[in-house]
Amino acid sequence: MRLRLISAMFSSSTSQVLTNRVGSALNIKLNRPSQLNALNLPMIAELNSILDQANSASCIILSGEGGKAFCAGGDIKTLYFAKTQPSEQNPPSALKQFFFDEYKLDYRLATLKPVLVALMDGIVMGGGVGMSIHAPVRIATEKSVFAMPEAKLGLFTDVGGGYFLSRLPYRLGYYLGLSGFRLKGADLVHAGLADFYVQSSELQNLISKIGTVQSQNLNEVKNIVKQFQPNQIPEFTIKQQLQNIEPGYSGESLEQIFNNLQNHQNQKFGQDNLKILKDQCPLSLRIIFEQIKRGQKLDLKENLKMDYRIVRRIMQGTDFFEGVKQVLVDKNHVPTWSFKDALTIPQSEVDKYFAVLENEEELDI
């Protein structure tokens, strides 16, 4: 009865989140296709309202409408205008509330009683990563495009990036977080960012089959998904680059990574990656490196609390707004960052972003 009620409440095509019941499962679809399903505060509120009533579902299947994106990230242009052109509909308080609510939602999705199945079909970036990467069943397709491009925007790899990036093999987490490199299709499985690879054309059949699961049984769901995975998935497209990535992005400091790349045995790889890193926001690079390094020793909850401390300090600075302005609003791609060189930023300056919040609320999860 409760699942029927949810479907009735959020079935309008104008809703930012669509739901429908599939057997004992609840299918939840993000519905802002013209914005690549970018996450905003109303969408987070709708998702929470749905989840409030979904504990009896065997599974929750999370996907994106439109065929192009699961979720391309948070709606950061809206946050930019909350700072530069605040209004009653988009007040400055959104700069705090969005990340507070987003990280709480990420943790809630990661710890659901129903089995969460994330269909990472299409673009999966930033906030979209946060809603999918912590699921127990993560499914990539040939349309999947994964990236954490925050360093280019003066932000950082939040949504628990310190947790999952630090746990990837071959130093891939540092590579993806610092360079913003995009992985596609079956690459997500090979990299440890997805559990299964299924053709996009099979997803509807898969959803129907998952709906036959009567209990909240993770192994039963995984066995069903395995039936839809090809016997042989496409090869890892960057397999040959792993021998360059691991030595290039190893080290206990960002300076060591820069030195590794400068003196890399594969000169082209080293110089190409140095150029990429030098085009990123210097402060973001330092924060991301420190976040991944610290995150390896923390659980998901502690990582998200760390992320909230970092983002509150970033929202009080200028780099994020400069990055969004130059890359997404004016599209000039010539930002003026607060620091010119990542390696000259004092460690004491970086450490400030990780300190406990003294004058405001910490993330409560």
N, C-alpha and C positions, 0 to 999 in steps of 0.2 A: 504493500500500500504506500509506504513512504517513498519508494523509488518512482511510483506512478505520480506522486505529488510533485517530486522534483522535476520530472519531465514536463508536467503541466505548467510549472512555474517558470521554467527557462526554455521554452520551446519557440518563442517568437524569433523571427529572423532578424529583428532589430536588437535583440539581446546581444551583449558582447560575449556571452558564453551560452552555448547550446548544449542541451542534454537530451539523451534518449535512452530508454531502457533496452538492453539486449539480454534477454533471459534473466539471469541473476546478476548480471554486470550492469554498471552504469557507464555509458559512453559520454564523455565530456569533451566538447570541442570549442577551442578558442575562436572567436568570431569577429575579428577585425581584419579581414583579408586585404583590404585596401591599404592597411598599415602594416602588412606582413605579420598580423596578430601581435603587434607590440603591446606589451603589458602596461596597464595604467591602473590607477587607484580604483575606478569603478569595476574593472575586470577582477581585480583582487577581491573586492567586496563580494562580487557575485560568486566567485569560486569558493570563498569561505562559507557563504550561505548554503551553497550546494553541498559542500563537505559536511556541514553541520548535520545534514539529514541522510548521509550516505554510509553510515557505519555498518548497515545491514547488507550492503552489496558484497558480493563475493570478490569482485574486481572493479577497479576504476580504470577505464581506458582514456588516456589523455592525448588529444591530437589537436591539429590546427585546421581551420577551414581555408579553402581556396586553392589548395594544390601547390602553392609556392613555398609556404613556410609553416613550420610548427609554431615558432615564435622567434622573431628576429631580435628580441631583447626588450628592455624597458623603453618606454616612450620618453626618451631623454630630451627630445626637443621641447616637450611640454614642461619638463623641469627647467630647462633653460629659460623659457618664457615666464615661468613662475618667479624667477630671479630678476629678469630684465624688464618684463612687462606684466607685473602681477595684476591679477583681477580677482573678482569675487569667486569666479569659477575655478581659478587657478592661482591660489594664494601662495605666498612664500612658505607657509607651513608645509606645503607639499614636498619641499626639499627634504624635510625630515620624515614626514609620514610615509612617503612612498617606500623608502628603503626599510623603514621599520616594519611596515606591513609585508613588503616583498620577502624579506628574510624569514619572517615568521611563517609565511605561506610555504616557503621552500622547506622549512623544517617540518611543517605539518604534513606536506606531501611525502616527505622522506620517511615519516613514522606512522603512516596510515595503517589501520587494521585491515581494510580491504587491500588486496594485492594491486599495487599501482603498476600499470603497463603504459609506458611512455612511447608513443609512436613518433619517432624523431624523423618524420617525413618532410623533407624540405629544409629550409634555413633554420638552424638552431644556434642562436648566439646569445651571449649575455644573459638576460633574464630568462630566456627560453632554456638555456642550459640549466639554470637553477631549478626550474620546475621539472626537468627530466633526468638530469644526471644522477640524482640520488635515488631514483626509483629502483626497485629490485628487478624489474624487467624493462630493459631499454632496447628498443628495436630500431635499427637503422635501415634505410632503403637506398636504392640507387639515386634518389633525389636528395639525400641528406647532405647538408653543408654545415660543418661545425667550425666555429671560430670564437675566440675571445679577443676582440679587437680593441679593448678598452685603453691600452697604452697610447693609441693614436688619438684618443679623445680626452686625455688628461684625467682618466678615471683609473680603475684597477680591476683585476680579475676577481670580482666579488662573488656573491651567491655560493660561497663555500669553495671558491677556487683554490684556496690554500689546502683544503682537504683532498680534493680529487686530483688536482694537478701534481701535487707532491707525491702521489702514489702511482703515477704512470711510469712505465719502464723507459729505459734509454734516455733519461732526462727530457723526455717529451714534454712534460709539464712546464719546465722552464722555457723550452723552445716555443711552445704554443702560447704561453702567457706573455712572454717578452716580445716575440716577433708578430703575434697575431696571425700566424700561418693558418690557412684553411685546410681542413680535412674533408674528404668527400666519400659518400657511399660506404662501402665495406671497410674503408680506412678506420672508421669509428670503432669497429669491432676489433681490428688488429691492434689499435692503440689502447684499448681498454676503456673506451668511452661509451660503448654499447655492448650488449650481450648477444644480440642476434642480428642477422641480416635477412630481410624478407623483401621480395619484390613489391613495389607500391601497388601493383595491380592485384595483389593477393590480400591486401589489408582488410578489405570488407569481409572476405571469407574468414579471415583470422578472427576478426571481431565477433562474428557470429559464433564461431567455435568456442571462443573464450566465454561467451554468454552461457554455455552449457555447464560451466563449472559451478557447482552448487555451494561450495564452501570456500573459505579464505585460505586456499591451499597453494602456496607458492610453487611447489614442485609440480603440481598438476598443471598449472598455467605454463610453466617452462616446458614441460613435455609436449604440450599442445603447440607452442611456438616452434619447437624443434621440427615438428612435422611440416612446417611451412618454409623452413630454411633450406636452400639448395644444398645438395650433397657437397658441393664445392663452391665457396664464395669467391668473389674476385680477389686477386692478390693485393697486398699492401702496396699502394703506388709509391710510397716513399721508403720502401724496404732498403733500397740501395743507399739512401741518404742517412740511415740510422748510424752508419759507421762514421759519418761526418757530424751528425747532431750530438751524439753522446759526448765525444771529446770536446766539441765546440762549446757546449752548454754545461759542462761540469765545472765544479769549483765551489768554494765557500763564500765567494763574494762576486758582485757584479763586475768588479774590476778584473777578476780572474777570467770571467767569461769573455770580456772584451780582449784581454790578452790572448786567450785561447784562439779567438777568431782572427786576431791580427796575425798570429803565427801559425795558423792552421795549415796542415799538410796539403789540404785541398784549398788552394789559394782562392779560387773562384767562390767556393762556398763561404769561406771566411770573410772575404771582402763584401760579398753580396749581403751577408747577414749583418755585418758591421754597418752598412749603409741603412739597412732596415731599422736597426736599433737606434741609430743616430737621428732618424726621422721621427722617432716616437717622443712622447713627452718625457723629459729627463726624470722628473720627480716620480712619474708613474712607474718607470723602470725600476727605480730604487725601492718603491713601495711593493711592487709585485714580487721582486726577488725576495725581499724580506718576508712577505706574506707567505710565499710558498715554502721558504725555509722553516719558518715558525710553524706553519700549518701541518707539517709532517708529524709533529709531536702532539697534535691536538685532535680531539674528536670533532664530529660535524657541528655539534652545538657550540663548542668553544670556537671553532672557525667562524661561524656566522656571527657570534658575539664580537670577535676580532674585526670582522668585516664592517660591522656597524660602527665601531669606534673609528675605523679608518675613514669611512664614507662621511661621517659627521664632520671630520676635519677637512676633508676635500670640499664639501659643500660650503665651508667657510672661507675657502681660498678662491683663486682665480683660474687655475689651469683648466678645470673641467668646463667652465663656461666659455673660455677661450677656445678650447678644442671643439666643442659642439658648434660654436659660432662659425669657426673657420671650415670645419669639415662637413657639417650637416645643414647649416643655415645659409651662410654666404658662399660656402663651397670654394673658398679661395685656397685652402690647404696650405696656408702660410702662418700658422699660429705663432704668437710670441709667448713663450713659456716663462714661468717665474724663475727657472734656472736654465742656463744654457748648456750645461754639461753634467750628465748624471754622476760622473765620477768625482766631481768636486763638491757635491752636496754633503755636508757633514752628517755623520751617522746620528748625531744627536737630533738633527732636524727630522730624519726619517723616524726615529724612535718616538717622536711626539705623536705620530699618527696612530701608534699602537697603545698609547697610554689609556688607562681606565678613564671613562668620562666622569668628570667630577661635578659639573654643574648642570647635568641633565640626565635623563633616564637611560640606563643601559638597555640593551635588547633583552626582552623578557621572553624566553622560550624554555 
